Amino acid sequence: MNKTFTQINHVGPGAWEYIWAAGTPPYRILENSIIVSESYTETTYIVHGDDIDEPPVLEVCDYGETVSSELYPQTAIMQWFGDPRSTGYNIYIDDIIYDSVVEIGAGYYQYSGFGAQVDGTQLNVTLTQYDSLGNETASIPFTWLIFKHPAPPLVDYECVAGEISVNARS
């Protein structure tokens, strides 16, 4: 479960300090859905981003726990039952062969070599089985629409005489 940050401080151009309440270290830290540490013991972490006004997405959890971006990754994982009568399986994206998996007698197969995808990407993948002569079966279609952890909103905050105003930035 994601830690709740008690503070996020802007400490320099594109630099942000995240602070969270103590839990059970070591902590797992992910920046923009990528693991940067699984052995972090402090309760403060400084990250550098590309935007000078908005902090990058940071997720922290206790060791052994899972964060949101791991539950909903920016990639696709395809699984299918194997057939020992085949030689292997071809994976196509938009009718172009992308990769092949050799039949090794496993009961089922898993493929996750699609890499991180851009938010909103639709992957049109087909799977075929082939024999030793190269003959392929009819394809099985898979379609994924990738949604990632939302980016931080682009807003400006201002506090004047105890009144807070929030304005969208363009």
matplotlib code that plots the C-alpha trace (Angstrom):
import matplotlib.pyplot as plt

x = [0.0, 1.3, 2.7, 0.9, 3.4, 3.3, 5.1, 6.4, 8.8, 10.2, 13.9, 15.3, 14.7, 13.0, 14.0, 11.4, 11.8, 9.1, 8.6, 6.4, 5.6, 7.8, 6.7, 8.6, 11.9, 13.4, 11.1, 10.4, 10.6, 9.3, 9.7, 7.3, 6.5, 10.2, 11.8, 14.7, 15.3, 14.1, 16.3, 15.8, 15.7, 15.1, 11.7, 12.7, 13.7, 14.8, 13.8, 14.7, 12.1, 11.8, 9.1, 10.3, 6.8, 5.4, 6.9, 7.3, 5.2, 6.8, 5.4, 6.7, 5.7, 7.0, 9.1, 7.1, 4.1, 2.8, 2.2, -0.6, 1.6, 2.6, -1.1, -1.8, 1.5, 2.0, 2.6, 0.7, 1.1, -0.2, -0.8, -1.8, -1.9, 0.8, 0.4, 3.3, 2.4, 3.6, 7.1, 6.4, 4.3, 4.5, 3.4, 2.3, 1.6, -0.5, 0.1, 3.9, 5.9, 7.1, 8.6, 8.5, 8.3, 9.7, 7.5, 9.3, 6.6, 5.3, 1.7, 1.2, 3.3, 3.5, 4.9, 5.6, 8.2, 6.0, 7.8, 6.3, 3.7, 2.6, -0.7, -3.6, -1.8, -3.9, -1.9, -3.4, -1.6, -2.3, -0.9, -0.3, 1.0, 3.4, 4.8, 8.2, 7.3, 6.4, 2.7, 0.7, -2.7, -5.5, -4.6, -6.0, -6.5, -5.7, -6.3, -5.0, -5.7, -2.9, -3.8, -1.0, -0.8, -2.1, 0.4, 0.2, -2.2, -0.8, -2.0, -0.6, -1.4, -1.6, -2.3, -3.2, -4.4, -5.4, -7.4, -6.1, -6.7, -5.9, -5.6, -5.0, -1.8, -1.7]
y = [0.0, 3.4, 5.6, 8.9, 11.8, 14.2, 16.9, 17.5, 20.4, 22.2, 22.3, 23.6, 23.8, 20.5, 19.1, 17.8, 16.4, 13.8, 13.1, 10.3, 8.8, 6.0, 2.5, -0.8, -0.1, -0.9, 1.0, 0.4, 3.6, 3.9, 7.0, 7.3, 3.5, 2.4, 0.9, 3.0, 1.3, -1.7, -1.0, 2.6, 3.2, 7.0, 8.6, 11.4, 11.2, 13.9, 13.4, 15.5, 15.9, 17.6, 20.1, 23.0, 23.6, 20.0, 17.1, 13.8, 10.8, 9.1, 6.0, 4.6, 1.5, -0.8, -3.7, -6.6, -4.4, -3.4, 0.1, 1.3, 1.4, -2.3, -3.3, -1.3, -1.3, 0.6, -2.7, -5.7, -9.3, -12.1, -15.7, -18.8, -22.5, -24.4, -27.2, -29.8, -30.6, -27.2, -25.9, -22.4, -19.3, -16.1, -12.8, -10.1, -6.4, -4.8, -7.8, -7.5, -10.3, -8.9, -11.9, -15.7, -18.1, -21.6, -24.5, -26.1, -28.4, -25.9, -26.0, -22.3, -19.4, -15.8, -12.9, -9.4, -8.2, -5.3, -2.7, 0.3, 1.9, 5.5, 6.4, 5.8, 3.3, 0.5, -2.6, -4.9, -8.2, -11.6, -15.0, -17.9, -21.4, -22.8, -26.3, -27.6, -26.8, -23.2, -23.6, -21.3, -21.8, -19.2, -16.2, -15.3, -11.6, -9.6, -5.9, -3.7, -0.1, 1.2, 3.6, 4.8, 6.4, 9.9, 12.7, 15.4, 18.2, 21.4, 24.0, 27.0, 27.6, 31.0, 31.9, 35.6, 36.7, 33.2, 32.5, 29.8, 30.0, 27.2, 28.0, 25.7, 26.3, 25.9]
z = [0.0, -0.9, 1.9, 2.4, 2.2, 5.1, 3.1, -0.4, -0.5, -3.5, -2.7, -6.0, -9.8, -10.6, -7.2, -4.6, -1.2, -0.2, 3.5, 4.9, 8.3, 9.6, 8.8, 8.5, 6.6, 4.3, 1.9, -1.7, -3.9, -7.4, -9.6, -12.5, -12.0, -12.1, -9.0, -7.9, -4.5, -2.5, 0.5, 1.4, 5.2, 5.6, 5.7, 3.3, -0.3, -2.9, -6.5, -9.6, -12.3, -15.7, -14.7, -12.5, -11.1, -10.6, -8.7, -10.5, -9.5, -6.5, -4.8, -1.5, 0.4, 3.2, 2.0, 0.6, -0.2, -3.6, -4.9, -7.2, -10.4, -9.9, -9.7, -12.8, -14.8, -18.1, -19.9, -21.0, -20.0, -22.2, -21.1, -23.0, -22.6, -24.4, -26.9, -27.0, -30.6, -31.7, -32.2, -31.0, -31.0, -33.0, -31.4, -33.9, -33.2, -35.9, -38.2, -38.0, -36.2, -32.9, -31.2, -31.0, -28.1, -28.4, -27.1, -24.3, -22.9, -20.3, -19.3, -20.0, -21.2, -20.2, -22.3, -21.0, -23.5, -24.8, -22.6, -21.0, -23.2, -23.6, -21.8, -24.1, -26.4, -27.8, -28.5, -31.1, -30.6, -32.2, -31.2, -33.6, -33.0, -35.6, -36.3, -37.5, -41.1, -40.3, -40.7, -38.5, -36.9, -37.0, -34.9, -31.5, -31.1, -27.9, -27.5, -24.6, -23.9, -21.6, -18.8, -16.5, -13.1, -13.7, -14.0, -11.4, -12.3, -13.7, -11.2, -9.4, -5.7, -4.0, -0.5, 0.2, 3.6, 4.5, 1.3, -1.0, -4.7, -7.2, -10.9, -13.8, -15.8, -19.5]

ax = plt.figure().add_subplot(projection="3d")
ax.plot(x, y, z, "-o")
ax.set_aspect("equal")
plt.show()
